Amino acid sequence: MLRQRRRRDALVRGEYRRVAPSHNHEVNALGQAVSALASQLERKLAQLTHQATHDPLSRLPNRKLFLQCLDEALVQGDGTGVAVLFLDLDNFKLINDSYGHPVGDRVLRHLADLIQRHSRKANVVVRYGGDEFCIIVPEGDLDTARGVAERVLTEIRNSPFGDEAHSVPPQSLTVSAGVTSYRPEEDNAFSFFKRADENLLTAKRSGKDRVVAE
């Protein structure tokens, strides 16, 4: 009886040795397929997340991501040392009316590149909507943010947009800016945001191509 059991066990072990390599190959192939599928899903999720939080025209973060970044900056810094800039392209309707919306789109991409190029890497540059852009300065007071705005406005004045391929002569561009810094003793996110927007309106009404900061 014991001899028969040993013989059966030996046969079983032998059979296992004969099928195991094939079985292992199938398991490895399945593991590789699962890993490849997981990588594809991860890339797709990252792509969808990027599409949901970035503007396709300017490739900048959009309004949704702006609000998230603003909340994070206020929480992380306890509201201190955070400033925000609202920028609005002057007379954009005239460009659209004169040359059409495709040219207007290229002007906005040109503007987005200029703003991003001349803002510090630590700052968050956003296309808020239409011809409005925002910059979050997470570690800066009012004077620092005013300096950022003045530098951006100067670069835009010095960088006209032209499109010879579409018969568009160089167009002088100017931007108005509203700037403010967070006041922990009196502000919440809404009042902070609203004051920057009101400063932008003041800049527009007082002649455009200027910075209003308070």
C-alpha angles and dihedrals in degrees: 000000000000090000092052091050091051091049091049091049090050091051091049091050091048092050090050091053090053096052100032097083091053091045092050091050091054091048091050092048091050091049091051091049092050091048092050091049091049090051091050091050091048092052091047092050091050090049093050091046091051091049091051094051104035135068110241095212101051096021087226125128112278134228093278093057091041091060091047093049092046092053091048092049091051093048097044094046094037085238095296123119095015123127134172134205127203114201126190126184111238119235094358092151089062091057092050092046094047101042107013135252097286089062089044089056091052089050090054092050089049090050093047091053092050094049093048094044093053099042123086117263090240090060122089113230116198138179099226095187141298107358094337123110131181134204123199113205102197096184106034142093127221094278092051092050092047089053091052091051094048092049092050093048091050093051091049092051089051095047111063119187119242133172112187092173089065097036094254112145119214109295120207110227130201133179134203119217137201115197134183141156128224118266107204094193094058111011139090124181092270097051090044092052093043094052092053089050092049090050089053090053090050090052090051094048095046096058108294126243092077145097123244111191129174 
